[in-house]
Amino acid sequence: MNYKLYYWPAPFRGNFIRFLLEEADEKYEEAPVKDISELYSLPIEDQPLPMMAPPFLHDVERNVYLSQMPAIVMHLSEKLHLLPQDSYKSALCNKLVLDSNDVLIEITNYNGSVMWEREAWRQFRDKRLKRWLEIFEQTGRKYGLKSDSGFMLGGDQISTADIVAYALWGTMIRCLPELSADCRKHAPYIFGLCQRIESRRNISQLVKNQEKNYGKLYCGGQIEKSIRSMLEQDGKQ
Amino acid sequence: MNYKLYYWPAPFRGNFIRFLLEEADEKYEEAPVKDISELYSLPIEDQPLPMMAPPFLHDVERNVYLSQMPAIVMHLSEKLHLLPQDSYKSALCNKLVLDSNDVLIEITNYNGSVMWEREAWRQFRDKRLKRWLEIFEQTGRKYGLKSDSGFMLGGDQISTADIVAYALWGTMIRCLPELSADCRKHAPYIFGLCQRIESRRNISQLVKNQEKNYGKLYCGGQIEKSIRSMLEQDGKQ
């Protein structure tokens, strides 16, 4: 067992890390919730690394810890050889992880700090979410993604950019299927990429397990209820 | 001229990039505001890279663009040899940039999405800001930062971790001097580190220019007024 992931039993930010580990066929385990809470609540000086909030990753072999989803993703990507050789393309992987993190902050109305209201949600769905989808779509097209083949940054090797695009959009439209039409409309090539990544052996198995264990659970909490209520109201219009 | 930075004429997120370029003695220029607005407002498919919001960096030599402050910082850090050799310590630099970005989001009440109200501000200043300061302080102490010498991640070479700590906390307490006491109390070693970084030749010159051109301007906009109003009220209690 090479890695231990401390993240709530929900897809959301955790899937970025899980899918990387699965794609690279790494041995890892997920910490039970009580261990996450315990590590999270320790006084700063007693934590193995001073950290604010999960996800945390324990690199068991080196016995070091890391927090911040994008930092964990980039660190693992390098260790697991999932970054493009070219240093600029590697920076683009990081940029796409950060874009993804922004989308997660936005769809949860700033990490659930307030519940959604209609007007703000409409603005988000019609403008920001659309623009984010277009950003991923145009990035992929610029480098060689096609409607039925290819990868985000071109070449014939899967990279972190593809895993990230799927962790963001694939997870979102699986858990919130009403948004599937938005993705198909504003980012058709990304939609196709998500289907291809979802059928990869290990990732496919993990997604099946998540469906079985959590159903359509996305980020959890009150904010997930708020998102679903908005989607339901959108559907009635 | 090797780089062109597209960021509003304010310290805030821009200083993370500027200080790196200054420390490495790189030739760069800042784009005028009208060029920033123009690049920002282009349809996604006409942008040189699909990007949501500044800062943008144009790597003139390679003629490539990058967005997302933490991605720009890590890309430049690697090119300018400001990352520690050790891959885990390099990941810690990334983690500290991401922590910093979170602090910036928090102090502006989610990038200025709503103005501060007293109770939320008190919670932020007394709990979250304190904890963030402690996170930087304990990280530094763990690796060799002392009250009057040393760097964030140990060793005798300045790294991105030090530039980042100064870009976050040094800029904050210079522009919002009421918070100086919070830093000195909860993160005394970081306070000392900021003074040492501020006296480095190029950085010192840039900070003097910022003082001259922008005074104490921090992030700008309505949210800066809101932060200053909170600090003023805190001072009366």
Interface residues (C-beta under 8 A of the other chain):
Chain A: I44 E45 Q47 L49 P50 M51 M52 D59 R62 V64 L66 S67 Q68 P70 A71 M74 H75 E78 K79 S87 Y88 A91 L92 N94 K95 L98 D99 D102 I105 Y110 S113 V114 R131 W132 E134 I135 F136 Q138 T139 K142
Chain B: I44 E45 Q47 L49 P50 M51 M52 D59 R62 V64 L66 S67 Q68 P70 A71 M74 H75 E78 K79 S87 Y88 A91 L92 N94 K95 L98 D99 D102 I105 Y110 S113 V114 R131 W132 E134 I135 F136 Q138 T139 K142
